[in-house]
Amino acid sequence: MKVFILGVFCGLLVACNAAPAKLDEVKPIAIVRSASENNADGSYSYSFESEDGTKMEESGNQKQVGPKPEDIGTVSRGSYSFTTPDGVVLTVNWVADENGFQATGDHLPTPPPMPEHVVKMLADLKAAGLL
């Protein structure tokens, strides 16, 4: 048992000493463009682009998301893109509002279409005021 514990300890010691060397090899990626705006009405926008081609942008504003005036929430939309290790640029566009977070992108899987009976049931529930 003592030999096992000593082996685990020595393994951890070697791993801890090796980890900083790997971190020294990572080159920081510079930000080549950055913008940010915050307005008094609660709206905002920001964006950045890094030297490796990664891009991100987001904007949002305050909105009444429920039936009461105090039901205020932030509605946001944005996108980000990055290059995969094999050189393909992937872009995700998204919206976050009272309906939740919805992301779209050519590389993202999509759910199958909703069955007709479910669509009808949801429409009936909405018409009855239950949704």
C-alpha positions as CSV (number, residue, x, y, z in Angstrom):
1,M,0.0,0.0,0.0
2,K,2.8,2.4,0.9
3,V,4.5,1.7,-2.5
4,F,1.2,2.5,-4.3
5,I,0.8,5.8,-2.4
6,L,4.4,6.7,-3.1
7,G,3.8,5.9,-6.8
8,V,0.7,8.1,-6.9
9,F,2.6,10.9,-5.2
10,C,5.6,10.7,-7.5
11,G,3.2,10.7,-10.5
12,L,1.5,13.8,-9.3
13,L,4.8,15.5,-8.6
14,V,6.0,14.8,-12.2
15,A,2.6,16.0,-13.7
16,C,2.7,19.2,-11.6
17,N,6.3,20.0,-12.7
18,A,5.4,19.3,-16.4
19,A,2.3,21.4,-16.5
20,P,3.9,24.9,-16.3
21,A,6.2,24.0,-19.2
22,K,3.2,23.5,-21.5
23,L,1.6,26.8,-20.4
24,D,4.9,28.6,-21.4
25,E,4.5,27.2,-24.9
26,V,1.0,28.8,-25.4
27,K,1.3,32.0,-27.4
28,P,-1.3,34.7,-26.4
29,I,-3.7,35.7,-29.1
30,A,-4.0,39.5,-29.6
31,I,-7.3,41.4,-29.8
32,V,-7.1,43.4,-33.0
33,R,-10.5,45.2,-32.7
34,S,-12.8,45.9,-29.8
35,A,-15.8,48.1,-29.3
36,S,-18.2,48.6,-26.4
37,E,-21.3,50.8,-25.8
38,N,-23.5,51.0,-22.8
39,N,-26.5,53.4,-22.9
40,A,-28.6,54.9,-20.1
41,D,-31.8,53.2,-21.4
42,G,-30.2,49.8,-20.7
43,S,-29.3,49.0,-24.3
44,Y,-25.7,47.9,-25.1
45,S,-23.5,46.5,-27.8
46,Y,-20.0,45.1,-27.9
47,S,-17.8,43.3,-30.3
48,F,-14.2,42.1,-30.8
49,E,-12.0,40.4,-33.2
50,S,-8.8,38.5,-32.5
51,E,-5.7,38.0,-34.6
52,D,-6.7,34.3,-35.2
53,G,-9.9,35.4,-36.9
54,T,-12.3,34.8,-34.0
55,K,-15.1,37.3,-34.0
56,M,-17.9,38.0,-31.6
57,E,-20.6,40.6,-31.4
58,E,-23.6,41.1,-29.2
59,S,-26.3,43.8,-28.7
60,G,-29.3,44.0,-26.4
61,N,-32.0,46.1,-24.9
62,Q,-34.5,46.1,-22.2
63,K,-38.0,44.9,-23.0
64,Q,-41.2,44.1,-21.3
65,V,-41.3,40.3,-21.4
66,G,-44.5,39.6,-19.4
67,P,-48.0,41.0,-18.8
68,K,-47.0,43.3,-16.0
69,P,-45.0,46.5,-16.4
70,E,-42.4,45.2,-14.0
71,D,-41.8,42.1,-16.1
72,I,-38.7,43.7,-17.7
73,G,-35.9,41.6,-19.2
74,T,-32.9,41.9,-21.5
75,V,-33.3,40.8,-25.0
76,S,-30.0,40.0,-26.7
77,R,-28.8,38.9,-30.1
78,G,-25.4,38.3,-31.5
79,S,-23.0,36.0,-33.3
80,Y,-19.6,34.5,-33.1
81,S,-17.3,32.8,-35.5
82,F,-14.1,30.9,-35.3
83,T,-11.8,28.8,-37.5
84,T,-11.5,25.1,-36.7
85,P,-8.1,23.4,-36.7
86,D,-8.8,22.1,-40.3
87,G,-9.4,25.7,-41.6
88,V,-13.2,25.8,-41.7
89,V,-14.9,29.0,-40.4
90,L,-17.9,28.2,-38.3
91,T,-20.5,30.9,-37.4
92,V,-23.2,30.8,-34.8
93,N,-26.0,33.4,-34.8
94,W,-28.2,33.6,-31.7
95,V,-31.1,35.3,-30.0
96,A,-31.9,35.3,-26.3
97,D,-35.3,36.6,-25.5
98,E,-38.6,35.7,-23.7
99,N,-38.6,32.5,-25.8
100,G,-35.2,31.4,-24.5
101,F,-31.8,31.0,-26.2
102,Q,-32.0,30.0,-29.9
103,A,-28.8,29.4,-31.8
104,T,-28.5,28.8,-35.5
105,G,-25.6,27.8,-37.7
106,D,-25.0,25.6,-40.7
107,H,-23.0,23.2,-38.7
108,L,-25.5,22.8,-35.8
109,P,-27.9,19.9,-35.8
110,T,-31.6,20.7,-36.2
111,P,-34.5,18.9,-34.6
112,P,-37.0,17.0,-36.7
113,P,-40.2,18.8,-37.6
114,M,-42.9,18.8,-35.0
115,P,-45.7,16.3,-35.7
116,E,-48.9,17.8,-37.0
117,H,-51.0,16.7,-34.1
118,V,-48.6,18.5,-31.6
119,V,-48.7,21.7,-33.7
120,K,-52.6,21.5,-33.6
121,M,-52.6,20.8,-29.9
122,L,-50.4,23.7,-29.1
123,A,-52.5,26.0,-31.3
124,D,-55.7,24.9,-29.5
125,L,-54.1,25.4,-26.1
126,K,-52.9,28.9,-27.1
127,A,-56.4,29.7,-28.5
128,A,-57.9,28.6,-25.2
129,G,-55.6,30.9,-23.3
130,L,-53.7,28.0,-21.6
131,L,-50.4,28.8,-23.2
